[in-house]
C-alpha cells in the first residue's frame, strides 16, 4: 500500500514539475502582427541532408479578425519563388490554432526571450502524421538564448537535436526588386 501511495505521489510530482516547465501559450493574436523570421526549424525527419542550405523568407503576419492569423510569405520550390498565403483559426483549446481543413494543429508558445515564439505543428491526417517545430522572432539575427530555449523545447517534444536547422535568411525587399526567375535570391 505504501509503495502504491509513493508511486502515485511520484507521478503527481512529475506531472506538476512538467507543467511548471511548459512555456506559456500566446495570449493575443495581435502580438504576432508584423514581420517575423523563422530562425530555426526541426522536423521528425532529417531534412538537413536533403536541402542545404535551407532558405527562409520573412513572414508577414496579420490578424484580420479575432481568433484568426493570416500568414504571407515566399517559399522556394524547385528553384522557383512562390508567394503563399494561409490562415489559421484559434480553437477552443488554449494556444491551439488549426487550418480550416482541421487536419493541422498549431500551438504557439511565447518565449521568455523578447519577441520570440515557438510554433509547434501537428499534422493528424490519415495519410501521414508528423510534427514540426519553428523558432520565430522579429529580427533575422540569431539569438543564442532563444535558440537554447528552442533546443530545450524540442528535446522535451522528442525531436532529435541533429534535425534542428538554422536557415539562411533572405530579404523581402530584395526579392520584390526582380521577378523570381531573375532574382539571385531565389537561386542557390
N, C-alpha and C positions, 0 to 999 in steps of 0.2 A: 504494500500500500504506500509506504514511504517512497519507494522508487518511482511509482506512478505519479505521485504528487510532485516529486523532484523533476521528473521528465516534463510534466505539464508546465511547471513553473519555468523550466529552461526554455521551452518552446515559446511561451508568452514573452519572456525576456528577450529572446532573439527577435521576435516579431516587433517588439517595441523599439529595439535598437535599430532594426532595419527601417522602420518608419521614420525614426529621427534622422536617418542618413539620407532619406529621399529629398530631392530638390522640390521647391515649391512650383506649382503649375503657374502658367501665365494667367494673370487675373483680368487684364483688359486687352482686347484686340488692338486698340489704338497704340499700345506700347510698341507694337511691331511696325507701325506705319512708317514708310520711308524706304531708303535703300539699305539692303542687308547683303552681306557676303557670306558664302559658305566657306568656312575656314578649315574645316576638317570633315571627313565623312568616313563611315565604317559600314561594312556590309558583311553578311554571313559568308559570302564568297570572297576570295582574294582577287579583287579587281586590279590590283596594282600590276600584276603580271601581264594582264591583257591590254591595258591602256596607260601608257606612260608617255608624256606627262598628262595628268588629268587637268583639264582646263575648266574653270568656272567663271561665269559672268555674274555681275551683280543682279540681285533680285529686287524688284520694286514691289513693295507690299502696301496694299490699301485695305481699308475697312469700309466697303461700300454700304454695308448695313450692319446693324447689331448682330453679332454672332457669326459673321462671315469675313473671311480673309481672301483677298484676291492677290495672286502672285503672278507677276510678269517677269519673264527672263528670256535669255537666249541660251540655247543649248547647241552643242556641236554633235552632229550625227553624220558619220561617213564623210568628214571634211567639209560639211556644209553647216552654216549657221542658220538656225531655225528659231523664230520667235515663238514663245509658248506662253499661254495664259491658262491658269486653272484656279478654281475656287475650292476652299474647304469650309465646311459648316460646323459650328460648335454643336456638340451633342449635349445630353443631359448630364453626362459624366464630367467631373471637374477636369479641366485641362485637355479634354479629348475633342478632336475635330474629325470629320470624315469628308471624303469626296461625296458628291451627290449620288454616286453609284453605291455607296455604302460598303465597299469591299476593302477600302484602305482607311486605316485609322492613324491619326497624327496626334501625338502627345507633345505639348510644348511646355518646356521647363525653363524657368528663369534662373540663371546662374547668379551666384554672389558677385561675380566679376561684372562690373558695369557694362551695360549694353551688349551682353552676350546671353545666348539662349541655346538650348538643345532641343532639337526636333527628333522624336523617336517615331518611326513609321512602321506599322504592321500591315501587311497585306494578307487578308484572310480568304482570298478567292479559292475556289475549289481546285483550280489547275495547279497552283503553286503557292505556298506560304513563304513569306520572307520578312525579315526585319532589317531596318537600316537606321543609322543614327547620323545626325548632322549637327555640327557646331556652327552657329551663325552669329555674326556680330556686325556692328555698324561701320567698322573701318576694316580695310583689307589687310592691314598689317597683322602679323602673327602676335598673339598674346599667350605667353607661356603659362600663365596662371589659368586662363580659360581652357587651354589645351590639356592641362593636367586634370582639371575638373571633368573634361570630356573623357579622358582616358579612364578615370575612376568610374564614371557613369557606364561606359561601355563594358568595362570589366564586370560590374555588377549585373549587367544585362546578358553576360555570357559571350560577348564578341571576342574574337582573337585580336590581340593588340597589333599583330603584324598586318591586320586588314585595315588599319587606320591609314587614310591617305590625306595628306595636306595638299590641296590642289593649287595649281598656278592661277593667280587672279588675273583676269582680263578686264579692261576698262570699257564701260558702256559708251562713253563719248567717242572714243577712237573707233569702236565698232560701227557706230552710226555714220561715220565720215565717208565710208565707201560701201558699195554693195558687197554682200557676203562673198561672192566669187572673186572679188578683188582685194578684200581686206586681208592684210597679213596676219591679223589676229585670229582669223578663222582657220588658218592652216598651220600645223605644227612645224 
